[in-house]
């Protein structure tokens, strides 16, 4: 790789719902193509999602490879979401990534999905050393970089906030994805319905909140319950984020993950940051949900710091913890 040439990385994401392929360099996203699995009913079915990814893999990869050929770009590495995520989905993506790595004769880079959300958020907002609130369908964590690792200051004790929102939405008959439907209904609410507020130390719990909201929806206006659910869940997240900000002595807060697209959560975090004199960062919505660009970019910075993944060590890691990763590129 010539010193004066930009680095080009192809990234593959497919931990759950969304299959996505992207091509990035140090400056921006060159191309991205996605295909989203939507179940006929209920929540995600891992084997069906993996089958969806297998069926659409060639198309999403071909789209970004065509972009590379059009601009005569040479791919320097292939990055893939190694975990955490659903095992069948992860294996489908890893198999494709290995094949592409061998085809192009370039290094393979296994990326932690959670860290990729953080890194693309920092890349696209200019945040340098933030407390991170990462909220998605599978994860809810408050983190900050300390001594070479993203340390988890607080996390869910049961299900993620995104899972809780979707679970409640299904129970009251709203279609998938539930989060945006709840947000829309909440805007017409007229009163707050008391719901369980569960913060234990620096951790939070959403399972009981989801169940209580479903029961409340049988007796109260649905818009009021949707708003109350949001207010309660987001207040829990903001409380822990605020305490982490004080404890870690940081001056920035970064919101990442699919649930971060919610305008009310953004508003509550912004208010907290203004009151504490901290700067609030949130990337544009295309980088909030699962996307190939976040995997490609994180793979790029990892490779440039000397981190690659030998083929023999490229097994998927469904339970891959954020704080297991040594952050060598900061």
KOLTI-447645 format. One record per residue (C-alpha): residue number from 1; x, y, z. Coordinates in steps of 0.05 Angstrom, whole numbers, always signed. Layout:
REM residues N
i|u|v|w
NUM|X|Y|Z $
...
//
This chain:
REM residues 330
i|u|v|w
1|+0|+0|+0 $
2|+33|+64|-25 $
3|+43|+117|+28 $
4|+11|+172|-15 $
5|-51|+132|-33 $
6|-116|+134|+6 $
7|-135|+70|+43 $
8|-198|+35|+17 $
9|-235|-16|+61 $
10|-297|-57|+44 $
11|-341|-70|+105 $
12|-396|-121|+116 $
13|-449|-113|+171 $
14|-502|-166|+186 $
15|-510|-178|+260 $
16|-586|-178|+260 $
17|-639|-143|+216 $
18|-596|-105|+168 $
19|-547|-133|+117 $
20|-502|-77|+92 $
21|-439|-70|+51 $
22|-398|-7|+44 $
23|-334|+21|+16 $
24|-298|+77|+54 $
25|-233|+115|+56 $
26|-205|+160|+110 $
27|-248|+218|+89 $
28|-318|+192|+73 $
29|-364|+137|+51 $
30|-353|+119|-22 $
31|-411|+72|-31 $
32|-461|+34|+11 $
33|-516|-16|-4 $
34|-564|-49|+46 $
35|-619|-100|+48 $
36|-663|-105|+110 $
37|-698|-168|+136 $
38|-770|-155|+156 $
39|-807|-214|+188 $
40|-878|-229|+167 $
41|-898|-222|+240 $
42|-867|-219|+310 $
43|-794|-207|+324 $
44|-731|-229|+289 $
45|-721|-303|+271 $
46|-646|-315|+270 $
47|-645|-370|+217 $
48|-694|-333|+172 $
49|-652|-269|+179 $
50|-589|-308|+162 $
51|-624|-337|+100 $
52|-644|-267|+80 $
53|-572|-244|+87 $
54|-547|-303|+45 $
55|-598|-289|-10 $
56|-580|-215|-14 $
57|-505|-218|-1 $
58|-484|-221|-74 $
59|-527|-161|-92 $
60|-504|-115|-36 $
61|-431|-133|-46 $
62|-435|-126|-122 $
63|-462|-56|-114 $
64|-402|-30|-76 $
65|-352|-69|-119 $
66|-382|-37|-180 $
67|-369|+31|-148 $
68|-297|+11|-135 $
69|-288|-10|-208 $
70|-318|+54|-234 $
71|-268|+95|-196 $
72|-211|+45|-207 $
73|-202|+36|-132 $
74|-160|-19|-101 $
75|-188|-51|-38 $
76|-138|-55|+19 $
77|-177|-96|+69 $
78|-243|-130|+83 $
79|-276|-115|+150 $
80|-335|-153|+179 $
81|-379|-152|+241 $
82|-349|-208|+284 $
83|-399|-197|+341 $
84|-439|-187|+383 $
85|-501|-209|+346 $
86|-542|-268|+324 $
87|-499|-329|+310 $
88|-530|-351|+243 $
89|-527|-279|+216 $
90|-456|-269|+239 $
91|-433|-334|+207 $
92|-465|-316|+140 $
93|-428|-249|+139 $
94|-362|-278|+163 $
95|-363|-331|+108 $
96|-373|-277|+55 $
97|-318|-234|+85 $
98|-268|-291|+86 $
99|-283|-306|+13 $
100|-274|-233|-7 $
101|-209|-228|+32 $
102|-181|-289|-4 $
103|-207|-266|-71 $
104|-173|-198|-67 $
105|-112|-222|-28 $
106|-122|-170|+26 $
107|-124|-172|+102 $
108|-187|-191|+141 $
109|-208|-147|+200 $
110|-259|-172|+251 $
111|-296|-113|+281 $
112|-335|-107|+346 $
113|-404|-83|+325 $
114|-413|-39|+386 $
115|-346|-4|+378 $
116|-362|+7|+305 $
117|-424|+48|+326 $
118|-379|+90|+370 $
119|-323|+100|+319 $
120|-369|+120|+262 $
121|-404|+168|+309 $
122|-338|+201|+328 $
123|-316|+203|+255 $
124|-379|+236|+231 $
125|-389|+286|+288 $
126|-318|+306|+308 $
127|-327|+283|+380 $
128|-259|+266|+409 $
129|-266|+236|+479 $
130|-339|+229|+496 $
131|-382|+191|+545 $
132|-422|+148|+497 $
133|-495|+128|+504 $
134|-503|+68|+458 $
135|-576|+47|+450 $
136|-602|-3|+399 $
137|-646|-64|+389 $
138|-594|-109|+421 $
139|-553|-64|+467 $
140|-559|-8|+518 $
141|-494|+16|+548 $
142|-460|+78|+575 $
143|-386|+77|+559 $
144|-323|+119|+557 $
145|-251|+106|+534 $
146|-203|+96|+592 $
147|-134|+65|+591 $
148|-140|+36|+522 $
149|-209|+4|+527 $
150|-281|+27|+523 $
151|-303|+17|+595 $
152|-376|+2|+609 $
153|-401|+49|+664 $
154|-472|+23|+661 $
155|-514|-25|+619 $
156|-580|-61|+617 $
157|-591|-117|+666 $
158|-641|-153|+621 $
159|-664|-129|+553 $
160|-642|-69|+513 $
161|-685|-6|+508 $
162|-696|-20|+434 $
163|-719|-90|+449 $
164|-766|-64|+503 $
165|-796|-13|+455 $
166|-807|-66|+401 $
167|-835|-116|+451 $
168|-886|-65|+476 $
169|-904|-45|+405 $
170|-919|-118|+387 $
171|-961|-127|+449 $
172|-1006|-67|+431 $
173|-1011|-88|+358 $
174|-963|-38|+325 $
175|-923|-61|+264 $
176|-848|-70|+263 $
177|-805|-30|+273 $
178|-840|-8|+336 $
179|-796|+50|+359 $
180|-815|+101|+305 $
181|-889|+83|+313 $
182|-885|+96|+389 $
183|-849|+161|+377 $
184|-902|+185|+329 $
185|-959|+167|+376 $
186|-925|+199|+436 $
187|-927|+267|+403 $
188|-1003|+270|+414 $
189|-1001|+250|+488 $
190|-1038|+291|+540 $
191|-1017|+261|+607 $
192|-961|+220|+639 $
193|-978|+150|+665 $
194|-931|+128|+722 $
195|-889|+68|+702 $
196|-831|+30|+736 $
197|-766|+69|+738 $
198|-710|+19|+749 $
199|-639|+44|+758 $
200|-594|+1|+801 $
201|-528|+35|+814 $
202|-504|+51|+744 $
203|-546|-3|+710 $
204|-617|-2|+685 $
205|-673|-51|+671 $
206|-727|-48|+618 $
207|-764|-114|+620 $
208|-811|-95|+676 $
209|-823|-27|+644 $
210|-845|-60|+579 $
211|-893|-107|+615 $
212|-922|-51|+657 $
213|-933|-7|+596 $
214|-970|-63|+560 $
215|-1016|-70|+621 $
216|-1026|+5|+624 $
217|-1046|+6|+550 $
218|-1108|-35|+568 $
219|-1133|+21|+613 $
220|-1105|+86|+585 $
221|-1099|+122|+519 $
222|-1045|+90|+477 $
223|-1012|+156|+460 $
224|-1005|+172|+534 $
225|-974|+104|+548 $
226|-925|+111|+490 $
227|-903|+179|+514 $
228|-898|+155|+586 $
229|-856|+95|+564 $
230|-808|+140|+527 $
231|-803|+191|+583 $
232|-789|+137|+635 $
233|-739|+96|+595 $
234|-701|+156|+568 $
235|-698|+190|+637 $
236|-663|+127|+662 $
237|-613|+129|+606 $
238|-600|+203|+615 $
239|-590|+196|+690 $
240|-536|+143|+682 $
241|-503|+182|+625 $
242|-501|+244|+669 $
243|-468|+207|+726 $
244|-417|+175|+679 $
245|-401|+244|+651 $
246|-386|+270|+721 $
247|-348|+207|+743 $
248|-305|+202|+681 $
249|-293|+278|+680 $
250|-309|+283|+606 $
251|-336|+344|+568 $
252|-373|+309|+511 $
253|-432|+262|+503 $
254|-442|+221|+440 $
255|-507|+186|+424 $
256|-503|+125|+378 $
257|-546|+66|+358 $
258|-613|+59|+324 $
259|-655|+83|+383 $
260|-614|+146|+381 $
261|-655|+168|+321 $
262|-712|+184|+371 $
263|-720|+260|+374 $
264|-744|+260|+446 $
265|-682|+222|+471 $
266|-638|+271|+433 $
267|-676|+329|+465 $
268|-668|+302|+535 $
269|-594|+289|+527 $
270|-583|+357|+497 $
271|-617|+391|+556 $
272|-574|+351|+605 $
273|-510|+370|+568 $
274|-529|+443|+567 $
275|-541|+442|+642 $
276|-473|+410|+654 $
277|-434|+452|+604 $
278|-418|+391|+561 $
279|-421|+386|+485 $
280|-472|+339|+455 $
281|-458|+301|+391 $
282|-503|+257|+348 $
283|-488|+232|+277 $
284|-538|+238|+220 $
285|-591|+184|+221 $
286|-560|+141|+165 $
287|-503|+125|+213 $
288|-547|+110|+274 $
289|-575|+43|+253 $
290|-533|-17|+233 $
291|-494|+0|+170 $
292|-435|-25|+130 $
293|-399|+42|+134 $
294|-387|+36|+209 $
295|-355|-32|+200 $
296|-313|-10|+141 $
297|-288|+53|+177 $
298|-272|+17|+242 $
299|-236|-36|+202 $
300|-196|+19|+168 $
301|-171|+51|+232 $
302|-157|-17|+262 $
303|-116|-39|+202 $
304|-77|+27|+201 $
305|-59|+15|+274 $
306|-32|-54|+256 $
307|-93|-96|+276 $
308|-117|-150|+228 $
309|-151|-217|+238 $
310|-117|-281|+215 $
311|-164|-329|+180 $
312|-156|-380|+236 $
313|-180|-328|+287 $
314|-240|-303|+247 $
315|-292|-344|+282 $
316|-354|-304|+301 $
317|-366|-281|+372 $
318|-441|-274|+388 $
319|-425|-250|+458 $
320|-367|-204|+440 $
321|-362|-152|+496 $
322|-345|-80|+481 $
323|-295|-77|+538 $
324|-257|-138|+512 $
325|-227|-98|+454 $
326|-159|-65|+462 $
327|-166|+2|+428 $
328|-98|+12|+395 $
329|-118|+65|+345 $
330|-132|+123|+392 $
//
